[in-house]
């Protein structure tokens, strides 16, 4: 039983690990190469230090009946070697780092951003200016294109980092930063906010969905449409409750009359695979739990607890779940 449990834990860690060594972009490949260089150089230095730390005490330990070993001093060649090699390593890595920085963060040349990503406590907003689409938490991007991401913060300092896609960048209130990314292959890439931003910092996860250009265009077109109108009575009741209660003052759903800007856009909420920035799977059971008592599910979140009856909660759950 214990062996099986350890195997499951190993698989979870292996398949969900964030690592720069599984690179999926030219930017990440450059960073991985520099990192590998640091690892090999530092490992060689550490190995040399360990070997000398063992060899010298053993070789020159005090022995009965023997004189003190010959003392070496003023050996200029040895001193130059001891100082010169570390200095060459520092200089080499300095210029290598400059080269990687130049490749990963080239000049923007007044190019308009492809996607504007804004960090909030504790969720991500993604705006696609050309398509006039707003999404939240699951960031869809096309593969095979050099993309310019504009990174903003709405409240406190956040930090965007998806290890497999390249560099990390701070998101500072009042400051606009940019990051280039070119994704090589489709897939789902996990990341996280890398700057402590409050109580739920650990659950401000990033989920990038990289798609082929055709699939990406299809996703953009679908998300540019208004929210799906409910057809059954339960969902209709949920829509009326959402629009007329306080939900619409914080959230927006295109085509419903809800135009709040404080919380995530929910126009296509039902199409997302996760909710609460990766805290749990997006399904009716978890959504009902969240609506019943947000602070119990995600303490510190800005979502207040509304005293709704069970029928109202079921209606809201039905309405939000069908928004695909």
C-alpha positions in Angstrom: 0.0 0.0 0.0 2.8 2.4 0.9 4.7 1.6 -2.3 1.6 2.2 -4.4 1.0 5.5 -2.6 4.6 6.6 -3.2 4.2 5.7 -6.9 1.1 7.8 -7.2 2.8 10.7 -5.4 5.8 10.4 -7.7 3.6 10.5 -10.8 1.8 13.6 -9.6 5.0 15.4 -8.9 6.6 14.3 -12.2 3.7 15.3 -14.4 2.9 18.6 -12.5 6.4 19.8 -11.9 7.3 23.3 -13.1 10.7 23.1 -14.7 12.8 25.2 -17.1 14.4 22.0 -18.4 11.3 21.0 -20.3 11.5 24.0 -22.5 8.8 24.7 -25.1 10.0 28.0 -26.6 13.2 29.5 -27.9 13.3 31.9 -25.0 13.1 29.0 -22.5 15.8 27.1 -24.5 18.2 30.0 -24.1 17.6 30.2 -20.4 18.0 26.5 -20.0 21.3 26.6 -21.8 22.6 29.3 -19.5 21.3 27.5 -16.5 23.0 24.3 -17.6 26.2 26.2 -18.0 26.0 27.5 -14.4 25.2 24.0 -13.1 28.2 22.4 -14.8 30.6 25.2 -13.8 29.5 25.3 -10.2 29.5 21.5 -10.0 33.1 21.4 -11.2 34.1 24.0 -8.7 32.3 22.2 -5.9 33.9 18.9 -6.9 37.3 20.5 -6.9 36.7 22.0 -3.4 35.4 18.7 -2.0 38.4 16.7 -3.4 40.9 19.2 -2.1 39.1 19.3 1.3 39.6 15.6 1.6 43.0 15.2 -0.1 44.9 18.0 1.8 44.0 16.9 5.4 44.7 13.3 4.6 47.9 14.0 2.7 49.4 16.5 5.1 48.0 15.2 8.5 50.4 15.2 11.4 52.5 12.0 11.7 54.6 10.9 14.6 58.3 11.4 14.0 57.9 13.5 10.9 58.7 17.2 10.5 56.2 19.9 9.6 55.4 19.8 5.8 57.1 22.4 3.7 55.2 25.7 3.7 54.4 27.4 0.4 54.2 31.2 0.2 54.6 33.9 -2.4 53.8 31.6 -5.3 52.6 34.1 -7.9 51.7 31.5 -10.5 49.5 29.6 -8.1 47.9 32.8 -6.9 47.2 34.0 -10.5 45.7 30.6 -11.2 43.5 30.7 -8.1 42.3 34.2 -8.9 42.3 34.1 -12.7 40.1 31.0 -13.3 37.2 32.3 -11.1 37.6 35.7 -12.7 37.4 34.2 -16.2 34.3 32.3 -15.2 32.6 35.4 -13.9 33.4 37.4 -17.0 32.3 34.5 -19.3 29.0 34.1 -17.5 28.5 37.9 -17.4 28.6 38.2 -21.2 26.7 35.0 -21.7 23.9 36.4 -19.5 23.9 39.6 -21.5 23.5 37.6 -24.7 20.6 35.5 -23.3 18.9 38.7 -22.0 19.2 40.3 -25.5 17.7 37.2 -27.1 14.9 36.7 -24.6 13.9 40.4 -24.3 14.5 42.1 -27.7 13.4 45.7 -28.3 9.7 46.1 -28.7 9.9 48.8 -31.4 6.4 50.2 -30.7 4.8 46.9 -31.5 1.3 46.6 -30.0 0.8 43.7 -27.6 -0.9 40.5 -28.7 -2.3 39.8 -25.2 -2.7 42.1 -22.2 -2.4 40.1 -18.9 -3.4 41.8 -15.7 -2.7 40.3 -12.3 -5.4 40.7 -9.6 -5.7 39.2 -6.1 -5.9 36.3 -6.9 -6.7 35.8 -10.5 -5.5 36.6 -14.0 -7.3 38.7 -16.6 -6.4 38.2 -20.3 -7.4 40.8 -22.9 -7.0 40.1 -26.6 -7.2 43.7 -28.1 -7.4 42.7 -31.8 -10.3 40.3 -31.2 -11.9 42.3 -28.4 -12.0 39.3 -26.2 -11.6 39.2 -22.4 -11.0 35.9 -20.6 -9.8 34.9 -17.2 -7.3 32.5 -15.6 -6.9 30.1 -18.6 -4.7 32.0 -21.1 -5.0 30.7 -24.7 -2.1 31.4 -27.0 -1.2 30.2 -30.5 1.9 28.2 -31.3 4.5 29.1 -33.9 4.2 32.9 -33.5 6.3 35.4 -31.7 3.9 36.9 -29.2 4.3 40.1 -27.2 2.6 39.9 -23.7 1.9 43.2 -21.9 1.9 42.6 -18.1 0.1 44.8 -15.7 -1.0 44.6 -12.0 -4.3 45.9 -10.7 -3.5 46.0 -7.0 -0.2 44.7 -5.6 3.0 43.4 -7.2 2.5 40.1 -9.0 5.0 38.1 -11.1 4.3 36.1 -14.3 6.3 32.9 -14.7 5.6 29.8 -16.8 8.9 28.0 -16.6 8.5 26.0 -19.8 7.8 29.2 -21.8 10.8 31.3 -20.7 11.5 34.3 -18.6 9.6 35.6 -15.6 8.5 39.2 -15.3 7.3 41.4 -12.4 3.8 43.0 -12.7 3.9 46.3 -10.8 1.0 48.7 -10.2 1.4 51.8 -12.4 4.2 50.2 -14.5 3.8 48.4 -17.8 6.2 45.5 -18.5 6.5 43.3 -21.6 7.5 39.7 -22.2 8.2 37.9 -25.5 7.2 34.3 -26.0 7.2 31.9 -29.0 5.6 28.5 -28.1 6.9 25.6 -30.1 4.3 22.9 -29.5 0.6 22.7 -28.4 -0.1 21.7 -24.8 -1.0 23.0 -21.4 1.7 24.8 -19.6 1.5 25.5 -15.8 3.0 28.4 -14.0 2.4 30.5 -10.9 2.7 34.0 -9.6 6.3 34.2 -8.3 5.9 37.3 -6.1 4.2 37.0 -2.7 0.9 38.9 -3.2 -1.2 38.0 -0.2 -3.1 35.2 1.5 -3.9 33.2 -1.6 -0.6 33.7 -3.3 0.0 29.9 -3.4 -3.2 29.4 -5.4 -2.6 32.1 -8.0 -1.7 29.5 -10.6 -1.2 30.1 -14.3 -2.6 27.8 -17.0 -1.5 28.5 -20.5 -3.4 26.6 -23.2 -1.2 26.6 -26.4 -3.1 25.8 -29.5 -2.6 25.4 -33.2 -3.4 28.6 -35.1 -6.7 27.1 -36.5 -7.9 26.1 -33.0 -6.8 29.4 -31.5 -8.8 31.4 -34.1 -11.8 29.1 -33.4 -11.4 29.8 -29.7 -11.1 33.5 -30.2 -14.2 33.6 -32.4 -16.2 31.6 -29.9 -15.2 33.8 -27.0 -16.0 37.0 -28.9 -19.7 35.9 -28.9 -22.1 36.9 -26.2 -22.8 34.5 -23.3 -25.0 31.6 -24.2 -28.7 32.3 -23.4 -30.2 29.8 -21.0 -32.9 27.4 -22.2 -34.1 25.5 -19.1 -36.1 27.1 -16.3 -33.4 26.5 -13.7 -30.7 28.3 -15.7 -33.1 31.1 -16.6 -33.8 31.7 -12.9 -30.0 31.7 -12.3 -29.5 34.4 -14.9 -32.2 36.6 -13.5 -30.7 36.2 -10.0 -27.2 36.9 -11.3 -28.2 40.1 -13.1 -30.5 41.5 -10.4 -28.4 40.6 -7.4 -24.9 41.9 -6.5 -23.2 39.4 -8.8 -23.4 41.8 -11.8 -21.8 44.6 -9.9 -18.5 42.7 -9.9 -18.7 40.3 -12.8 -19.5 40.8 -16.5 -21.3 38.4 -18.9 -21.6 39.7 -22.4 -25.2 39.9 -23.5 -26.7 39.5 -20.0 -26.6 43.1 -18.8 -23.9 42.2 -16.2 -21.0 44.6 -16.7 -19.0 44.5 -13.5 -15.3 44.9 -13.7 -14.0 43.9 -10.2 -14.1 40.2 -10.7 -13.3 37.8 -13.5 -15.3 37.9 -16.8 -17.7 35.0 -16.7 -19.0 35.1 -20.3 -17.6 31.6 -21.1 -17.0 30.4 -17.6 -18.4 26.9 -18.2 -15.8 26.2 -20.9 -12.9 26.5 -18.5 -11.4 23.2 -17.1 -10.5 24.7 -13.7 -11.8 27.4 -11.4 -10.2 29.7 -8.8 -6.9 29.8 -10.7 -6.4 26.0 -10.6 -7.6 25.4 -7.1 -10.2 22.8 -8.2 -11.8 21.3 -11.3 -14.6 23.4 -12.9 -17.7 21.3 -12.3 -21.2 21.9 -10.8 -20.3 20.3 -7.4 -17.3 22.5 -6.9 -19.1 25.6 -8.2 -22.0 25.0 -5.7 -19.4 24.7 -2.9 -17.8 28.0 -3.9 -21.0 29.9 -4.2 -22.2 28.5 -0.8 -19.3 29.8 1.2 -16.4 31.4 -0.8 -14.3 32.1 2.3 -14.3 28.5 3.3 -13.1 27.3 -0.1 -10.6 30.1 -0.7 -10.0 32.2 2.5 -9.1 35.8 1.8 -10.7 35.9 -1.6 -12.6 39.1 -2.5 -15.8 37.1 -3.2 -18.2 37.8 -0.3 -20.6 35.2 1.0 -24.2 35.9 0.0 -27.0 34.3 2.0 -28.7 32.5 -0.8 -31.1 29.6 -0.3 -30.4 26.2 -1.8 -32.7 26.7 -4.8 -31.0 30.0 -5.6 -27.6 28.4 -5.4 -28.6 25.6 -7.6 -30.0 28.1 -10.1 -26.8 30.1 -10.1 -24.8 27.0 -10.5 -26.9 25.8 -13.5 -26.6 29.2 -15.2 -22.9 29.6 -14.8 -22.1 26.0 -15.7 -23.9 26.4 -19.1 -21.9 29.5 -20.1 -19.7 27.8 -22.7 
